[in-house]
Amino acid sequence: MNRTYDVLIIGGGPAGLSTAFICHKQGLSYLVLESGKAVFQGIANTYPQGKLVYASKPKDAPEPFLVEELRPPDKPVTVESYLQYVQHFVQHENLNVQTEVAFEDIRDERDGLTVITSKGNFKGKKVVLSFGSNIPRELSVYGDAKMVAKNVDDPSKYVGVRALVIGGGNTAADVVIAILKAKREANDSHSVYWAHISEKFDVNKETAQRLGEEILLGGNIRLLPGATPRIGEVDDEGVDRLVIRINEFKQADGIDLYHAMSFPMQNVIACIGSQGPVPIFDKLGIQTIACTSGVCNIAKEGDRLVLLTAEFESTRKGVYVIGGAISPSFMKIAAGSIQEEKHPNLIYTAVNDASHVVEAIKKSLGK
């Protein structure tokens, strides 16, 4: 049966789960579509191991946490503990969540909206975009390189192969260290290649020290500074591969020579950071406004901010945007004028956005 939900929720972070929980309590049918392997995947990917999670709340915020069940404890706990609590909460409340579903587009229908995903189409009367701000970048290469991993959940998968890690920061360094350690413990001498588009790798002192210790213990690492991913291809045996250019030699006759390496994509991890949601807003036809001098106090001049009503509805009718996707500020339509609205990227803000948006959706649906 092709079911139509009252609310389709894109993203299973604090804003998405809060929306789901409130819908669940108030009798609205809903479905959360999360691209990661589990809820709160964005926090899991961006918080360093052991980092503490705080119940932060802006000093000038008049409201308490409106979804107390997702409020972090007053005594800070590690991100791992908080994520474990959230997983139990989802199971205990039996929230309707589908994971490993990649969001692609929204299509207008006569009776609502259709969300197009990697796992098929879903119909809803309203759509809430709650995918946060840390949207993984794609490798800018010709061909299909989208199956390249963005992080490492199991370093042992790279034991017995030559792995390629792309990116020059602390996240890439942490991945390199984890794979080197797994290889060392398994007596695997295959190299870990670490490539960065810049000539300089930029990691903090503590990370550099841990990397140095792993190398001293026998870690086999090959640095590839100034290397550029160029193309995704399929070899004669049907294996998806990524070609990365190591050197470029300009010649007088105009024919350039390149030194490149080709890795199976299943051996590649691209720690190349994240991007904001503006490209997704553009694709969906959701209006944004560029900041100009004298208009924006929080965003920088030239930054594009999404345009929303006071109820968080976008210029795409029936599509709401909340949480990290609209932080640190957005353009708010209020009393016939448009002004920049401060919006801290906090669990508190995401949770309370959800409460206000469900209230607005209920009113719109006449429930």
C-alpha positions as CSV (number, residue, x, y, z in Angstrom):
1,M,0.0,0.0,0.0
2,N,1.3,3.4,-0.9
3,R,0.9,5.1,2.4
4,T,0.8,8.9,2.8
5,Y,2.3,10.1,6.1
6,D,1.3,13.4,7.8
7,V,5.0,14.2,8.1
8,L,8.2,13.0,6.4
9,I,11.3,13.9,8.3
10,I,14.7,14.0,6.5
11,G,17.5,13.5,9.0
12,G,17.6,11.6,12.3
13,G,19.6,14.0,14.4
14,P,18.3,16.0,17.4
15,A,15.8,18.0,15.3
16,G,14.6,15.1,13.4
17,L,14.1,12.7,16.3
18,S,12.4,15.4,18.4
19,T,10.0,16.0,15.5
20,A,9.3,12.3,15.3
21,F,8.8,12.0,19.1
22,I,6.4,14.9,19.2
23,C,4.4,13.5,16.2
24,H,4.4,10.1,17.9
25,K,2.9,11.6,21.1
26,Q,0.4,13.8,19.3
27,G,-1.0,11.2,16.9
28,L,0.5,12.4,13.7
29,S,1.7,9.7,11.3
30,Y,5.4,10.2,10.5
31,L,8.6,8.6,9.1
32,V,12.2,9.5,9.7
33,L,14.6,9.0,6.8
34,E,18.3,8.9,7.9
35,S,21.2,8.6,5.5
36,G,23.6,7.2,8.1
37,K,23.7,3.7,9.7
38,A,22.1,4.9,12.9
39,V,20.3,8.0,14.3
40,F,22.5,10.9,15.3
41,Q,25.1,9.9,12.7
42,G,26.0,13.5,12.1
43,I,27.0,13.9,15.7
44,A,28.8,10.6,15.7
45,N,30.8,11.6,12.7
46,T,31.8,15.1,13.8
47,Y,32.4,14.7,17.6
48,P,35.8,13.4,18.5
49,Q,35.9,10.3,20.6
50,G,35.4,11.0,24.3
51,K,34.2,14.6,23.7
52,L,31.7,15.8,26.4
53,V,28.1,16.7,25.4
54,Y,26.6,19.7,27.3
55,A,23.0,20.7,27.8
56,S,23.9,24.2,26.4
57,K,21.2,26.8,26.3
58,P,21.6,30.4,25.2
59,K,21.5,32.9,28.1
60,D,18.7,34.9,26.4
61,A,16.5,31.9,25.6
62,P,13.2,32.1,27.4
63,E,12.1,28.5,26.9
64,P,13.2,25.4,28.7
65,F,14.1,22.2,26.7
66,L,10.7,21.4,25.1
67,V,11.6,17.7,24.6
68,E,13.1,16.8,27.9
69,E,13.7,13.2,26.8
70,L,16.5,14.3,24.5
71,R,18.1,16.9,26.7
72,P,21.7,16.0,27.6
73,P,22.4,15.4,31.3
74,D,23.3,18.4,33.4
75,K,26.5,16.7,34.3
76,P,28.3,16.4,30.9
77,V,28.7,12.9,29.5
78,T,30.8,11.6,26.6
79,V,29.3,11.6,23.2
80,E,29.4,7.8,23.2
81,S,27.3,7.7,26.3
82,Y,24.8,10.2,25.0
83,L,24.5,8.4,21.6
84,Q,23.9,5.1,23.5
85,Y,21.1,6.7,25.5
86,V,19.5,8.1,22.3
87,Q,19.6,4.6,20.7
88,H,17.8,3.2,23.7
89,F,15.3,6.0,23.6
90,V,14.5,5.3,19.9
91,Q,14.0,1.6,20.7
92,H,12.0,2.2,23.9
93,E,9.6,4.7,22.1
94,N,9.5,2.5,19.0
95,L,10.0,5.5,16.8
96,N,9.5,5.0,13.1
97,V,13.0,5.4,11.6
98,Q,14.6,4.0,8.4
99,T,18.4,4.3,8.2
100,E,20.8,4.2,5.3
101,V,18.3,6.0,3.1
102,A,19.9,8.8,1.0
103,F,17.6,11.7,0.3
104,E,17.6,12.9,-3.3
105,D,14.6,15.2,-4.1
106,I,11.1,16.4,-3.4
107,R,8.3,16.3,-6.0
108,D,5.0,18.2,-5.7
109,E,1.9,16.1,-6.1
110,R,-1.8,17.1,-6.1
111,D,-2.3,15.6,-2.7
112,G,1.0,16.4,-1.0
113,L,4.7,15.8,-1.5
114,T,6.7,12.8,-2.7
115,V,10.2,12.4,-1.2
116,I,12.6,10.6,-3.6
117,T,15.3,8.5,-2.0
118,S,17.9,5.8,-2.7
119,K,15.4,3.3,-1.3
120,G,12.3,4.4,-3.2
121,N,9.7,7.1,-3.0
122,F,7.7,8.2,0.1
123,K,4.6,10.3,0.2
124,G,3.8,12.9,2.9
125,K,1.5,15.9,3.5
126,K,4.4,17.9,4.9
127,V,8.2,17.5,4.8
128,V,10.6,18.6,7.6
129,L,14.2,19.0,6.5
130,S,16.4,18.4,9.6
131,F,19.6,17.2,8.1
132,G,22.0,19.5,10.0
133,S,24.8,21.5,8.5
134,N,27.5,18.8,8.2
135,I,26.6,17.5,4.8
136,P,29.6,15.4,3.4
137,R,31.3,16.9,0.4
138,E,31.5,14.8,-2.8
139,L,34.8,14.3,-4.5
140,S,35.0,16.6,-7.6
141,V,36.0,13.9,-10.1
142,Y,34.7,12.7,-13.4
143,G,32.9,9.4,-13.3
144,D,31.1,7.8,-10.4
145,A,33.1,8.1,-7.1
146,K,30.1,8.5,-4.7
147,M,30.7,5.0,-3.2
148,V,33.9,6.2,-1.6
149,A,33.7,6.0,2.2
150,K,33.5,9.2,4.2
151,N,34.7,7.8,7.5
152,V,35.9,4.6,9.1
153,D,33.6,2.5,11.3
154,D,35.8,-0.7,11.1
155,P,39.6,-0.1,10.5
156,S,40.1,-3.9,10.2
157,K,38.4,-3.8,6.8
158,Y,41.6,-2.2,5.4
159,V,43.9,-4.9,6.7
160,G,45.6,-6.8,3.8
161,V,45.1,-4.0,1.3
162,R,46.7,-0.7,0.4
163,A,44.4,1.9,1.7
164,L,44.1,5.6,0.5
165,V,43.0,8.3,2.8
166,I,42.2,11.7,1.2
167,G,42.2,14.9,3.3
168,G,44.8,16.9,5.2
169,G,43.2,17.6,8.5
170,N,42.8,16.0,11.9
171,T,39.9,13.8,10.8
172,A,42.0,12.3,8.0
173,A,44.9,11.9,10.4
174,D,42.7,10.0,12.9
175,V,41.6,7.6,10.2
176,V,45.2,7.1,9.1
177,I,46.1,6.3,12.8
178,A,43.2,3.9,13.2
179,I,44.1,1.9,10.1
180,L,47.9,1.9,10.9
181,K,47.1,0.5,14.3
182,A,44.8,-2.2,12.9
183,K,47.4,-3.2,10.3
184,R,50.2,-3.3,13.0
185,E,48.1,-5.5,15.3
186,A,47.4,-7.8,12.4
187,N,51.1,-7.8,11.2
188,D,50.1,-6.4,7.9
189,S,52.8,-4.4,6.1
190,H,50.6,-2.9,3.3
191,S,51.0,0.9,3.2
192,V,48.5,3.5,4.1
193,Y,48.7,6.2,1.5
194,W,47.7,9.7,2.8
195,A,46.9,12.2,0.1
196,H,46.1,15.9,0.3
197,I,45.4,18.4,-2.5
198,S,47.6,20.9,-0.7
199,E,51.4,20.5,-0.2
200,K,50.9,20.9,3.5
201,F,49.1,18.6,6.0
202,D,47.5,20.6,8.8
203,V,47.0,18.7,12.1
204,N,47.1,19.7,15.7
205,K,50.0,18.9,18.0
206,E,48.2,16.0,19.9
207,T,47.2,14.3,16.6
208,A,50.6,14.7,15.1
209,Q,52.1,13.1,18.3
210,R,49.8,10.1,18.1
211,L,50.6,9.7,14.4
212,G,54.3,9.8,15.1
213,E,54.0,7.2,17.8
214,E,52.1,4.9,15.4
215,I,54.8,5.3,12.8
216,L,57.6,4.6,15.4
217,L,55.8,1.4,16.2
218,G,56.1,0.3,12.6
219,G,53.2,2.0,10.8
220,N,53.8,1.9,7.0
221,I,52.6,5.3,5.7
222,R,53.2,7.0,2.3
223,L,52.5,10.7,2.1
224,L,51.1,12.1,-1.2
225,P,51.1,16.0,-0.9
226,G,49.7,17.9,-3.8
227,A,47.7,14.9,-5.0
228,T,44.4,15.4,-6.8
229,P,41.5,12.9,-7.2
230,R,40.7,13.0,-10.9
231,I,38.4,10.2,-12.2
232,G,36.2,7.3,-11.2
233,E,36.5,4.3,-13.5
234,V,35.7,0.7,-13.8
235,D,38.7,-1.6,-14.7
236,D,38.7,-4.7,-17.0
237,E,37.6,-6.9,-14.1
238,G,34.6,-4.7,-13.2
239,V,36.2,-3.1,-10.1
240,D,35.3,0.5,-9.4
241,R,38.5,2.5,-9.0
242,L,39.6,6.0,-8.2
243,V,42.5,7.6,-10.1
244,I,44.5,10.1,-8.1
245,R,47.1,12.3,-9.8
246,I,50.4,12.5,-8.0
247,N,52.5,14.7,-10.2
248,E,52.1,16.8,-13.4
249,F,54.9,17.5,-15.9
250,K,54.3,20.4,-18.3
251,Q,56.1,20.0,-21.7
252,A,57.0,22.5,-24.4
253,D,55.1,20.6,-27.0
254,G,51.8,21.1,-25.1
255,I,51.4,17.4,-24.3
256,D,51.4,17.1,-20.5
257,L,52.6,14.0,-18.6
258,Y,50.9,12.8,-15.4
259,H,52.0,10.4,-12.7
260,A,48.9,8.8,-11.2
261,M,47.8,6.0,-9.0
262,S,44.6,3.9,-9.1
263,F,42.9,2.5,-6.0
264,P,39.9,0.3,-5.7
265,M,37.2,2.6,-4.3
266,Q,36.4,0.2,-1.5
267,N,39.9,0.9,-0.2
268,V,39.5,4.7,-0.3
269,I,38.3,7.0,2.5
270,A,37.7,10.7,1.7
271,C,37.9,12.9,4.8
272,I,37.3,16.1,2.9
273,G,35.0,17.8,5.3
274,S,31.4,19.0,4.9
275,Q,29.5,21.7,3.2
276,G,26.4,23.7,4.2
277,P,22.9,22.9,2.9
278,V,22.7,25.7,0.3
279,P,23.3,23.3,-2.7
280,I,20.4,21.2,-1.5
281,F,18.2,24.3,-1.0
282,D,19.1,25.3,-4.6
283,K,18.2,21.9,-5.9
284,L,14.9,21.9,-4.1
285,G,14.0,25.4,-5.3
286,I,14.0,26.8,-1.8
287,Q,14.8,30.5,-1.8
288,T,17.9,31.9,-0.1
289,I,19.0,35.5,0.3
290,A,22.6,36.7,0.1
291,C,23.7,38.8,3.0
292,T,24.8,42.4,2.3
293,S,26.6,44.9,4.4
294,G,24.3,46.4,7.0
295,V,21.7,43.7,6.7
296,C,23.5,40.8,8.4
297,N,25.1,40.9,11.8
298,I,25.8,37.2,12.3
299,A,26.4,35.8,8.8
300,K,29.2,37.2,6.7
301,E,28.7,39.4,3.6
302,G,27.9,37.2,0.6
303,D,26.7,34.2,2.8
304,R,23.3,32.9,1.5
305,L,20.7,32.4,4.2
306,V,17.5,30.3,3.7
307,L,14.3,32.3,3.8
308,L,11.7,31.0,6.3
309,T,8.4,32.1,7.9
310,A,8.1,32.4,11.7
311,E,6.8,28.8,11.6
312,F,10.0,27.6,9.8
313,E,8.2,27.0,6.5
314,S,10.3,27.6,3.4
315,T,9.3,29.2,0.1
316,R,8.5,25.6,-1.0
317,K,5.0,25.1,0.3
318,G,4.7,22.3,2.8
319,V,8.5,22.0,3.3
320,Y,9.9,23.1,6.7
321,V,13.6,23.5,7.7
322,I,14.9,23.3,11.2
323,G,18.0,22.6,13.3
324,G,21.6,22.8,12.2
325,A,20.6,23.3,8.6
326,I,19.5,26.9,9.4
327,S,22.4,27.8,11.8
328,P,24.0,30.1,12.8
329,S,21.2,32.4,11.3
330,F,18.5,32.5,8.7
331,M,16.2,35.1,7.1
332,K,12.9,35.3,8.8
333,I,9.7,36.7,7.2
334,A,7.9,38.5,10.0
335,A,5.3,41.4,10.0
336,G,5.8,42.1,6.4
337,S,9.6,42.4,6.6
338,I,12.6,40.2,6.2
339,Q,15.3,40.2,8.8
340,E,18.2,38.0,9.9
341,E,17.4,35.7,12.8
342,K,20.0,34.4,15.2
343,H,19.9,30.6,15.4
344,P,22.6,28.9,17.5
345,N,23.6,25.4,16.3
346,L,22.8,23.6,19.6
347,I,20.8,20.5,20.6
348,Y,18.6,22.9,22.6
349,T,17.7,24.9,19.5
350,A,17.1,21.8,17.3
351,V,14.8,20.3,19.9
352,N,12.8,23.4,20.4
353,D,12.5,24.0,16.6
354,A,10.9,20.6,16.4
355,S,8.3,21.5,19.0
356,H,7.3,24.7,17.2
357,V,7.2,23.1,13.8
358,V,5.0,20.2,14.8
359,E,2.6,22.7,16.4
360,A,2.5,24.7,13.1
361,I,2.0,21.5,11.0
362,K,-0.9,20.3,13.3
363,K,-2.6,23.7,12.8
364,S,-2.0,23.5,9.0
365,L,-3.5,20.0,8.8
366,G,-6.4,21.0,11.0
367,K,-5.6,18.3,13.6
